[in-house]
Amino acid sequence: MTKKALICGSVAYDTIMVFGDRFRNHILPDKIHMLNVSFLVPQLRREFGGCAGNIAYNLKLLGDVGYPMATVGKDFGPYAEWMRKNGVPADYVKLIESEHTAQAFITTDLDNNQITAFHPGAMQQSHLNRVTDAKDIAIGIVAPDGRDGMIQHANGFADAGVPFIFDPGQALPLFDAKDLKRFVEQATWVAANEYEWQVIQQRTGWTESDVTQLTEALIVTKGAEGSTIHTKGGPVHIPCAKAHKVVDPTGCGDAYRAGLIHGLLHGLDWPTTGRIASLMGAIKIETLGTQNHTFSAAQFQQRLAEV
């Protein structure tokens, strides 16, 4: 039987606009207390995103089954069709008719500075989804989502004895030291980028050794410097897979996490799992958006052998 992953996290629209100038040319430093500006953005694209959606899409590319568990709003129709078209199941995506689907509005200038407004919408109701509603789940992940939902889903995995990854990501500011310690104690694995891991260390006072005594591994990604998988047997250093071109880093972390889940589902060792995850990030960075890259199984295996 195919092993299934339950991916608790956000499903969101990303509306990305490009301002053909520099913000600093239009924002007067001595007038920021009375800011009233307008930016003409001739370039606009709308992408399907959110951590749960991104991870599930990447898992599908790897030939696995990942079920997003998320709450969405009345405008979910186009995203639902995208998921259906790409073979991503929506069994545990709950529609909240009174809300909009979570969405980010991002304006970028010529210096790659960004001004972002994020509307959480239905994501704030993520606690309405329950892990116990999903059956025959081999592995889970608690990715960025509504605060109450993340806490409830971690409790659900722990109570059900389902191994899961704790991945706080951009939701990290929502949790204090007590919360973070509880998440780590419940999780089987912890994943964070280098900055997020520093924040976790500062808040909990815990070291890599402390976390690996409580979990099977702490995975820390470091961008172009690769990643380190801390285990009870010591650190495993994973090199950064070389990208053919760097186009858009958005969603690379989610692609990496899909690689982790793939390796864990198939019982692969950490050096292999880490390299698959690293290559997934490299493939994603070569394409605009978080769910526009694609490859066949043969193409992936060939490229994995090359790197």
VMD Tcl script that draws the C-alpha trace (Angstrom):
set ca {
  {0.00 0.00 0.00}
  {1.26 3.48 -0.88}
  {2.35 5.38 2.22}
  {0.58 8.70 2.64}
  {1.70 11.97 4.21}
  {-0.60 14.49 5.91}
  {0.59 18.05 5.35}
  {-0.89 20.49 7.86}
  {-0.27 24.07 6.78}
  {-1.45 26.98 4.72}
  {-2.97 27.09 1.25}
  {-2.74 30.61 -0.15}
  {-2.73 32.81 -3.22}
  {0.38 34.92 -3.88}
  {-0.23 38.08 -5.89}
  {3.16 39.39 -6.99}
  {3.61 42.86 -8.51}
  {6.71 44.57 -9.86}
  {7.24 48.32 -9.43}
  {9.54 49.55 -12.18}
  {11.41 51.98 -9.94}
  {12.87 52.11 -6.45}
  {10.79 52.66 -3.33}
  {13.45 55.01 -1.95}
  {12.80 57.44 -4.79}
  {9.19 57.84 -3.69}
  {9.31 57.59 0.09}
  {10.59 60.71 1.87}
  {12.48 59.68 5.03}
  {11.27 62.72 6.98}
  {7.63 62.08 6.02}
  {7.19 58.40 6.91}
  {4.92 59.40 9.81}
  {2.39 60.63 7.22}
  {3.01 58.07 4.45}
  {0.61 58.18 1.51}
  {2.10 56.65 -1.63}
  {0.90 54.83 -4.72}
  {3.00 52.55 -6.94}
  {2.17 51.79 -10.57}
  {2.70 48.03 -11.08}
  {2.29 47.08 -14.77}
  {3.63 43.58 -14.09}
  {1.40 41.29 -12.03}
  {1.10 37.54 -11.63}
  {-0.98 35.38 -9.35}
  {0.53 32.15 -8.07}
  {-0.82 29.17 -6.15}
  {1.11 28.90 -2.89}
  {0.98 28.26 0.84}
  {3.22 25.73 2.61}
  {0.78 22.80 2.50}
  {-0.04 23.36 -1.16}
  {3.63 23.72 -2.12}
  {4.82 20.64 -0.23}
  {2.00 18.49 -1.60}
  {2.74 19.63 -5.17}
  {6.43 18.73 -4.81}
  {5.61 15.37 -3.23}
  {3.40 14.57 -6.22}
  {6.35 15.28 -8.55}
  {8.37 12.74 -6.55}
  {5.66 10.13 -7.00}
  {4.28 10.24 -3.45}
  {0.85 11.00 -2.02}
  {0.63 14.09 0.16}
  {-2.71 15.27 1.55}
  {-2.85 18.99 2.36}
  {-4.87 19.71 5.49}
  {-5.88 23.36 5.32}
  {-8.80 25.78 5.57}
  {-9.68 27.85 2.50}
  {-12.25 30.49 1.58}
  {-15.03 31.20 -0.88}
  {-12.54 32.17 -3.62}
  {-10.81 28.76 -3.58}
  {-12.29 27.62 -6.93}
  {-9.27 28.29 -9.20}
  {-6.87 26.72 -6.70}
  {-9.13 23.65 -6.36}
  {-9.05 23.21 -10.12}
  {-5.24 23.57 -10.14}
  {-4.93 20.87 -7.48}
  {-7.27 18.54 -9.40}
  {-5.34 19.11 -12.62}
  {-2.04 18.27 -10.91}
  {-3.27 15.25 -8.98}
  {-3.02 16.83 -5.52}
  {-5.86 15.50 -3.31}
  {-8.19 17.94 -1.56}
  {-9.85 15.43 0.80}
  {-8.84 17.37 3.92}
  {-9.14 20.91 2.59}
  {-12.03 22.54 4.45}
  {-14.03 25.37 2.87}
  {-14.98 28.31 5.10}
  {-17.66 30.15 3.11}
  {-17.50 33.32 5.22}
  {-13.77 33.89 4.59}
  {-11.34 34.50 1.76}
  {-8.49 32.08 1.12}
  {-5.26 33.33 2.72}
  {-3.32 35.57 0.36}
  {-0.17 37.62 0.17}
  {0.11 40.80 -1.87}
  {3.78 41.40 -2.64}
  {5.21 44.47 -4.40}
  {8.88 44.30 -5.41}
  {11.01 47.21 -6.63}
  {14.11 47.23 -8.83}
  {16.37 46.73 -5.78}
  {14.40 43.59 -4.84}
  {12.98 45.34 -1.79}
  {9.52 44.08 -0.97}
  {6.39 45.49 0.62}
  {4.02 42.68 1.58}
  {0.49 42.65 2.95}
  {-0.79 39.29 4.16}
  {-4.44 38.47 4.73}
  {-4.78 35.20 6.71}
  {-8.48 34.78 6.00}
  {-9.63 31.18 6.35}
  {-6.19 30.14 7.62}
  {-7.21 31.51 11.02}
  {-9.77 28.70 11.20}
  {-7.21 25.92 10.69}
  {-8.04 24.50 14.12}
  {-11.36 23.30 12.65}
  {-9.39 20.56 10.87}
  {-8.50 17.52 12.96}
  {-5.64 15.13 12.30}
  {-7.83 12.23 13.39}
  {-10.07 12.81 10.35}
  {-7.26 11.47 8.12}
  {-6.81 7.71 7.90}
  {-3.80 5.50 7.08}
  {-1.25 8.30 7.47}
  {2.39 7.21 7.69}
  {3.95 10.61 8.40}
  {2.86 14.18 9.05}
  {4.20 17.69 9.07}
  {3.07 20.74 11.04}
  {3.99 23.64 8.77}
  {3.14 27.37 9.14}
  {-0.60 27.86 9.65}
  {-2.95 29.44 12.17}
  {-1.54 29.38 15.72}
  {-4.35 27.32 17.28}
  {-4.32 24.93 14.34}
  {-0.60 24.24 14.61}
  {-0.89 23.48 18.32}
  {-3.92 21.24 17.81}
  {-2.39 19.36 14.87}
  {0.84 18.67 16.78}
  {-1.25 17.33 19.66}
  {-3.23 15.21 17.21}
  {-0.16 13.61 15.66}
  {1.38 12.97 19.07}
  {-1.82 11.43 20.49}
  {-2.22 9.21 17.41}
  {1.41 8.09 17.49}
  {2.03 9.41 13.97}
  {5.63 10.61 13.46}
  {5.77 14.21 12.26}
  {8.05 17.10 11.32}
  {7.71 20.37 13.20}
  {8.43 23.22 10.78}
  {7.58 26.59 12.38}
  {8.76 28.76 9.46}
  {7.20 32.21 9.28}
  {4.79 31.29 12.09}
  {7.69 31.28 14.57}
  {6.80 34.71 16.08}
  {3.47 33.25 17.26}
  {5.11 30.98 19.83}
  {6.98 31.55 23.08}
  {9.59 29.31 24.70}
  {7.01 27.08 26.39}
  {5.17 26.52 23.11}
  {8.35 25.72 21.18}
  {9.59 23.27 23.79}
  {6.25 21.48 23.68}
  {6.37 21.23 19.87}
  {9.90 19.81 19.94}
  {9.03 17.30 22.65}
  {6.11 16.05 20.56}
  {7.84 16.03 17.17}
  {9.88 13.25 15.60}
  {11.93 15.68 13.50}
  {12.43 19.47 13.55}
  {13.15 21.50 10.40}
  {14.16 25.17 10.26}
  {16.36 27.52 8.31}
  {19.47 28.93 9.96}
  {17.80 32.13 11.16}
  {14.77 30.29 12.54}
  {17.00 27.85 14.39}
  {18.85 30.77 16.03}
  {15.52 32.18 17.20}
  {14.49 28.78 18.59}
  {17.82 28.53 20.42}
  {17.44 32.00 21.93}
  {13.90 31.37 23.13}
  {14.38 27.85 24.49}
  {18.04 27.95 25.52}
  {18.42 24.56 23.82}
  {21.36 23.41 21.70}
  {21.47 21.01 18.74}
  {22.34 18.25 21.19}
  {19.31 19.03 23.36}
  {16.97 18.76 20.36}
  {18.50 15.55 19.04}
  {18.10 13.93 22.45}
  {14.36 14.56 22.14}
  {13.92 13.88 18.41}
  {15.40 11.74 15.65}
  {16.90 14.72 13.83}
  {17.17 18.49 13.60}
  {17.41 19.68 10.00}
  {18.87 23.17 9.48}
  {18.97 24.65 5.97}
  {21.60 27.27 5.13}
  {20.78 28.45 1.62}
  {23.76 28.35 -0.72}
  {25.83 26.69 2.04}
  {23.68 23.58 1.95}
  {22.16 22.07 5.08}
  {23.07 20.13 8.19}
  {21.07 17.22 9.57}
  {21.86 16.86 13.27}
  {21.32 13.31 14.55}
  {22.17 11.40 17.71}
  {25.12 9.93 15.82}
  {26.43 13.36 14.85}
  {25.87 15.93 12.10}
  {25.36 14.98 8.45}
  {26.45 17.77 6.11}
  {24.47 18.06 2.88}
  {25.98 20.12 0.03}
  {23.89 22.60 -1.90}
  {22.76 21.15 -5.24}
  {23.77 23.40 -8.11}
  {20.91 25.15 -9.88}
  {21.10 25.73 -13.64}
  {19.94 29.30 -13.02}
  {18.63 31.33 -10.09}
  {15.20 32.76 -10.91}
  {13.00 32.77 -7.80}
  {13.88 31.40 -4.33}
  {10.27 31.58 -3.09}
  {9.11 28.11 -2.09}
  {12.56 26.48 -2.03}
  {12.14 25.56 1.63}
  {8.85 23.81 0.90}
  {10.43 21.88 -1.99}
  {13.27 20.85 0.34}
  {10.78 19.62 2.93}
  {8.99 17.55 0.30}
  {12.34 15.86 -0.36}
  {12.71 15.15 3.36}
  {9.25 13.59 3.54}
  {9.99 11.52 0.42}
  {13.14 10.09 2.01}
  {11.38 9.38 5.30}
  {8.45 7.68 3.57}
  {10.81 5.37 1.72}
  {13.20 4.66 4.60}
  {16.22 6.26 2.92}
  {19.34 7.17 4.89}
  {20.05 10.80 5.81}
  {22.80 11.47 3.22}
  {20.48 10.32 0.43}
  {17.39 12.02 1.87}
  {19.27 15.29 2.32}
  {20.60 15.25 -1.25}
  {17.14 14.60 -2.68}
  {15.82 17.51 -0.61}
  {18.67 19.76 -1.73}
  {18.06 18.95 -5.39}
  {14.34 19.68 -4.99}
  {15.24 23.15 -3.74}
  {17.61 23.69 -6.67}
  {14.99 22.64 -9.23}
  {12.42 24.96 -7.69}
  {14.71 28.01 -7.70}
  {15.01 27.78 -11.50}
  {11.33 28.69 -12.05}
  {9.08 31.62 -11.17}
  {6.43 30.76 -8.60}
  {6.22 27.87 -6.17}
  {4.30 25.31 -8.24}
  {5.39 25.83 -11.86}
  {8.40 23.49 -12.05}
  {7.99 19.94 -13.31}
  {10.05 16.86 -14.13}
  {9.69 13.15 -14.81}
  {11.00 10.43 -12.52}
  {13.72 9.60 -15.06}
  {14.79 13.24 -15.34}
  {15.04 13.56 -11.56}
  {17.09 10.38 -11.18}
  {19.46 11.46 -13.94}
  {19.99 14.85 -12.38}
  {20.42 13.37 -8.90}
  {23.15 11.12 -10.28}
  {24.84 14.10 -11.92}
  {25.02 16.17 -8.72}
}
mol new
graphics top color blue
foreach p $ca { graphics top sphere $p radius 0.5 }
foreach p [lrange $ca 0 end-1] q [lrange $ca 1 end] { graphics top cylinder $p $q radius 0.2 }
display resetview
